Amino acid sequence: MAYGLPLLATLAEVPAPGAGAADAELVAQLQQGSEAAFRTLVARFQGRVYSTAFSLLRSAEEAEDVAQEVFVEVYQTIGRFRGEAALSTWLYRLATSRALHHRRRLNTRKRFAFFTSLLGFTNHLLHDVPDHAHPQALLEEAQQLHLLHLHIGRLPAQQQVAFTLRYEQELRYDEIAAVLDTSVAAVESLLYRARHTLRQHLQSTTRHV
């Protein structure tokens, strides 16, 4: 059944029957074009998709765009989903891939604006995308959390994704390995290097404060 894709917020507000259906059943219903199943999918996974994107982008607006794109892609490609990975793993993959793509695009735009400004093609620089801290940043450790997020954003992409999925999304090592399509040992190595790098950066920042 063909139907338009409303805003995710609107979909989430509509109670969907069968919300407790197993993922396999949900996928089968989605592949049959069930609107109710799509509402259930959004209600069940939108928080995790948005949170994953936000953790990588630190921008509420960009994270919302990524979440929208993820569910559009699911809607368009669910017919090709064969269940080789869990539904949640597939969604995490889509969210991380889309978020990293958005970040590369934003960085490219900023670099382009910088160079065109230097060359005299424009009169102003493109401002950095503002940071949007998690709600925890409103607490007494706001400054430390901001520094941590800043340093996480400077990690190599694979380390950043692994760190985000482990410590912000609380995925298991095997789940992260499935998302990144790698081994558990590789995930352990990524997390070790990420923690080591962050510890060094934070200790160095603290000494200079």
DARANOR-V437592 format. One record per residue. N is the residue number from 0. RES is the residue in one small letter. SS is DSSP state (@ for helix, = for strand, . for the rest). OMEGA is omega in degrees with one decimal (NA if undefined). BURIAL is b if it has 24 or more other ideal C-beta (glycine too) atoms within 12 Angstrom, else e. Layout:
BEGIN
n->N res->RES ss->SS omega->OMEGA burial->BURIAL
n->N res->RES ss->SS omega->OMEGA burial->BURIAL
END
This chain:
BEGIN
n->0 res->m ss->. omega->178.9 burial->e
n->1 res->a ss->. omega->176.2 burial->e
n->2 res->y ss->. omega->-179.1 burial->e
n->3 res->g ss->. omega->-179.7 burial->e
n->4 res->l ss->. omega->179.3 burial->e
n->5 res->p ss->. omega->175.0 burial->e
n->6 res->l ss->. omega->-177.9 burial->e
n->7 res->l ss->@ omega->-179.0 burial->b
n->8 res->a ss->@ omega->179.5 burial->e
n->9 res->t ss->@ omega->178.7 burial->e
n->10 res->l ss->@ omega->-175.6 burial->b
n->11 res->a ss->@ omega->-177.8 burial->b
n->12 res->e ss->@ omega->-176.6 burial->e
n->13 res->v ss->. omega->178.9 burial->e
n->14 res->p ss->. omega->-177.3 burial->e
n->15 res->a ss->. omega->177.9 burial->b
n->16 res->p ss->. omega->178.2 burial->e
n->17 res->g ss->. omega->-176.1 burial->e
n->18 res->a ss->. omega->-179.7 burial->e
n->19 res->g ss->. omega->-178.0 burial->e
n->20 res->a ss->. omega->176.8 burial->e
n->21 res->a ss->. omega->-177.9 burial->e
n->22 res->d ss->@ omega->-179.1 burial->b
n->23 res->a ss->@ omega->178.4 burial->e
n->24 res->e ss->@ omega->179.3 burial->e
n->25 res->l ss->@ omega->178.8 burial->b
n->26 res->v ss->@ omega->179.5 burial->b
n->27 res->a ss->@ omega->179.6 burial->e
n->28 res->q ss->@ omega->178.3 burial->b
n->29 res->l ss->@ omega->-179.2 burial->b
n->30 res->q ss->@ omega->174.9 burial->b
n->31 res->q ss->. omega->177.0 burial->e
n->32 res->g ss->. omega->-177.6 burial->e
n->33 res->s ss->. omega->175.9 burial->b
n->34 res->e ss->@ omega->179.3 burial->b
n->35 res->a ss->@ omega->178.9 burial->b
n->36 res->a ss->@ omega->178.9 burial->b
n->37 res->f ss->@ omega->176.3 burial->b
n->38 res->r ss->@ omega->178.8 burial->b
n->39 res->t ss->@ omega->178.3 burial->b
n->40 res->l ss->@ omega->-179.3 burial->b
n->41 res->v ss->@ omega->-178.7 burial->b
n->42 res->a ss->@ omega->-175.6 burial->b
n->43 res->r ss->@ omega->-169.3 burial->b
n->44 res->f ss->@ omega->-173.6 burial->b
n->45 res->q ss->@ omega->179.8 burial->b
n->46 res->g ss->@ omega->-179.5 burial->e
n->47 res->r ss->@ omega->179.0 burial->b
n->48 res->v ss->@ omega->-179.8 burial->b
n->49 res->y ss->@ omega->-177.9 burial->b
n->50 res->s ss->@ omega->177.9 burial->b
n->51 res->t ss->@ omega->179.4 burial->b
n->52 res->a ss->@ omega->-179.3 burial->b
n->53 res->f ss->@ omega->-179.5 burial->b
n->54 res->s ss->@ omega->-178.7 burial->b
n->55 res->l ss->@ omega->-174.8 burial->b
n->56 res->l ss->@ omega->-176.9 burial->b
n->57 res->r ss->. omega->178.0 burial->b
n->58 res->s ss->. omega->-179.2 burial->b
n->59 res->a ss->@ omega->-178.3 burial->e
n->60 res->e ss->@ omega->179.6 burial->e
n->61 res->e ss->@ omega->179.2 burial->b
n->62 res->a ss->@ omega->177.0 burial->b
n->63 res->e ss->@ omega->178.2 burial->b
n->64 res->d ss->@ omega->179.8 burial->b
n->65 res->v ss->@ omega->179.5 burial->b
n->66 res->a ss->@ omega->177.7 burial->b
n->67 res->q ss->@ omega->-178.3 burial->b
n->68 res->e ss->@ omega->-179.3 burial->b
n->69 res->v ss->@ omega->-177.2 burial->b
n->70 res->f ss->@ omega->172.4 burial->b
n->71 res->v ss->@ omega->-180.0 burial->b
n->72 res->e ss->@ omega->177.1 burial->b
n->73 res->v ss->@ omega->-179.7 burial->b
n->74 res->y ss->@ omega->-175.9 burial->b
n->75 res->q ss->@ omega->-171.4 burial->e
n->76 res->t ss->@ omega->-176.0 burial->e
n->77 res->i ss->@ omega->179.2 burial->b
n->78 res->g ss->@ omega->-179.7 burial->e
n->79 res->r ss->@ omega->-179.8 burial->e
n->80 res->f ss->. omega->-175.6 burial->b
n->81 res->r ss->. omega->174.8 burial->e
n->82 res->g ss->. omega->176.4 burial->e
n->83 res->e ss->. omega->174.9 burial->e
n->84 res->a ss->. omega->177.3 burial->e
n->85 res->a ss->. omega->178.6 burial->e
n->86 res->l ss->@ omega->179.8 burial->b
n->87 res->s ss->@ omega->178.2 burial->b
n->88 res->t ss->@ omega->178.0 burial->b
n->89 res->w ss->@ omega->-179.9 burial->b
n->90 res->l ss->@ omega->175.7 burial->b
n->91 res->y ss->@ omega->178.3 burial->b
n->92 res->r ss->@ omega->179.4 burial->b
n->93 res->l ss->@ omega->-178.0 burial->b
n->94 res->a ss->@ omega->-179.6 burial->b
n->95 res->t ss->@ omega->179.8 burial->b
n->96 res->s ss->@ omega->179.6 burial->b
n->97 res->r ss->@ omega->-179.1 burial->b
n->98 res->a ss->@ omega->178.7 burial->b
n->99 res->l ss->@ omega->176.2 burial->b
n->100 res->h ss->@ omega->178.0 burial->b
n->101 res->h ss->@ omega->-178.4 burial->b
n->102 res->r ss->@ omega->177.5 burial->b
n->103 res->r ss->@ omega->179.8 burial->e
n->104 res->r ss->@ omega->179.2 burial->e
n->105 res->l ss->@ omega->179.5 burial->b
n->106 res->n ss->@ omega->178.3 burial->e
n->107 res->t ss->@ omega->178.5 burial->e
n->108 res->r ss->@ omega->-178.5 burial->e
n->109 res->k ss->@ omega->178.1 burial->e
n->110 res->r ss->@ omega->179.2 burial->e
n->111 res->f ss->@ omega->179.6 burial->e
n->112 res->a ss->@ omega->-179.8 burial->e
n->113 res->f ss->@ omega->-177.5 burial->e
n->114 res->f ss->@ omega->178.2 burial->e
n->115 res->t ss->@ omega->176.8 burial->e
n->116 res->s ss->@ omega->179.3 burial->e
n->117 res->l ss->@ omega->-177.5 burial->e
n->118 res->l ss->. omega->175.1 burial->e
n->119 res->g ss->. omega->-179.9 burial->e
n->120 res->f ss->. omega->179.5 burial->e
n->121 res->t ss->. omega->-175.9 burial->e
n->122 res->n ss->. omega->-178.1 burial->e
n->123 res->h ss->. omega->176.9 burial->e
n->124 res->l ss->. omega->173.1 burial->e
n->125 res->l ss->. omega->-178.8 burial->e
n->126 res->h ss->. omega->176.2 burial->e
n->127 res->d ss->. omega->174.2 burial->e
n->128 res->v ss->. omega->-176.5 burial->e
n->129 res->p ss->. omega->175.2 burial->e
n->130 res->d ss->. omega->174.2 burial->e
n->131 res->h ss->. omega->-174.4 burial->e
n->132 res->a ss->. omega->172.5 burial->b
n->133 res->h ss->. omega->178.6 burial->e
n->134 res->p ss->@ omega->179.5 burial->e
n->135 res->q ss->@ omega->-177.9 burial->e
n->136 res->a ss->@ omega->177.0 burial->e
n->137 res->l ss->@ omega->179.7 burial->e
n->138 res->l ss->. omega->-172.3 burial->e
n->139 res->e ss->. omega->-179.1 burial->e
n->140 res->e ss->. omega->-175.8 burial->e
n->141 res->a ss->@ omega->-176.9 burial->e
n->142 res->q ss->@ omega->179.7 burial->e
n->143 res->q ss->@ omega->178.7 burial->e
n->144 res->l ss->@ omega->178.8 burial->e
n->145 res->h ss->@ omega->178.4 burial->b
n->146 res->l ss->@ omega->179.2 burial->b
n->147 res->l ss->@ omega->179.4 burial->b
n->148 res->h ss->@ omega->179.0 burial->b
n->149 res->l ss->@ omega->-179.0 burial->e
n->150 res->h ss->@ omega->176.1 burial->b
n->151 res->i ss->@ omega->-179.7 burial->b
n->152 res->g ss->. omega->179.8 burial->b
n->153 res->r ss->. omega->177.1 burial->e
n->154 res->l ss->. omega->170.6 burial->b
n->155 res->p ss->. omega->-169.9 burial->e
n->156 res->a ss->@ omega->-177.2 burial->b
n->157 res->q ss->@ omega->178.1 burial->b
n->158 res->q ss->@ omega->-178.6 burial->b
n->159 res->q ss->@ omega->179.5 burial->b
n->160 res->v ss->@ omega->180.0 burial->b
n->161 res->a ss->@ omega->-179.4 burial->b
n->162 res->f ss->@ omega->-179.0 burial->b
n->163 res->t ss->@ omega->-177.8 burial->b
n->164 res->l ss->@ omega->-178.1 burial->b
n->165 res->r ss->@ omega->-168.7 burial->b
n->166 res->y ss->@ omega->176.4 burial->e
n->167 res->e ss->. omega->177.8 burial->b
n->168 res->q ss->. omega->175.9 burial->b
n->169 res->e ss->. omega->174.6 burial->e
n->170 res->l ss->. omega->174.3 burial->b
n->171 res->r ss->. omega->-179.5 burial->e
n->172 res->y ss->@ omega->-178.4 burial->b
n->173 res->d ss->@ omega->177.4 burial->e
n->174 res->e ss->@ omega->177.5 burial->b
n->175 res->i ss->@ omega->178.4 burial->b
n->176 res->a ss->@ omega->178.8 burial->b
n->177 res->a ss->@ omega->179.6 burial->b
n->178 res->v ss->@ omega->-177.3 burial->b
n->179 res->l ss->@ omega->-178.8 burial->b
n->180 res->d ss->. omega->-179.3 burial->e
n->181 res->t ss->. omega->-178.5 burial->e
n->182 res->s ss->. omega->175.8 burial->e
n->183 res->v ss->@ omega->178.1 burial->e
n->184 res->a ss->@ omega->178.3 burial->e
n->185 res->a ss->@ omega->176.7 burial->e
n->186 res->v ss->@ omega->178.4 burial->b
n->187 res->e ss->@ omega->178.9 burial->e
n->188 res->s ss->@ omega->178.3 burial->e
n->189 res->l ss->@ omega->-178.9 burial->b
n->190 res->l ss->@ omega->178.3 burial->b
n->191 res->y ss->@ omega->-179.1 burial->e
n->192 res->r ss->@ omega->179.1 burial->e
n->193 res->a ss->@ omega->179.6 burial->b
n->194 res->r ss->@ omega->-179.7 burial->e
n->195 res->h ss->@ omega->-179.8 burial->e
n->196 res->t ss->@ omega->-179.4 burial->e
n->197 res->l ss->@ omega->179.2 burial->b
n->198 res->r ss->@ omega->179.5 burial->e
n->199 res->q ss->@ omega->-178.8 burial->e
n->200 res->h ss->@ omega->-177.6 burial->e
n->201 res->l ss->@ omega->177.5 burial->b
n->202 res->q ss->@ omega->178.6 burial->e
n->203 res->s ss->@ omega->179.1 burial->e
n->204 res->t ss->@ omega->-179.5 burial->e
n->205 res->t ss->@ omega->-179.4 burial->e
n->206 res->r ss->@ omega->-176.2 burial->e
n->207 res->h ss->. omega->179.4 burial->e
n->208 res->v ss->. omega->NA burial->e
END
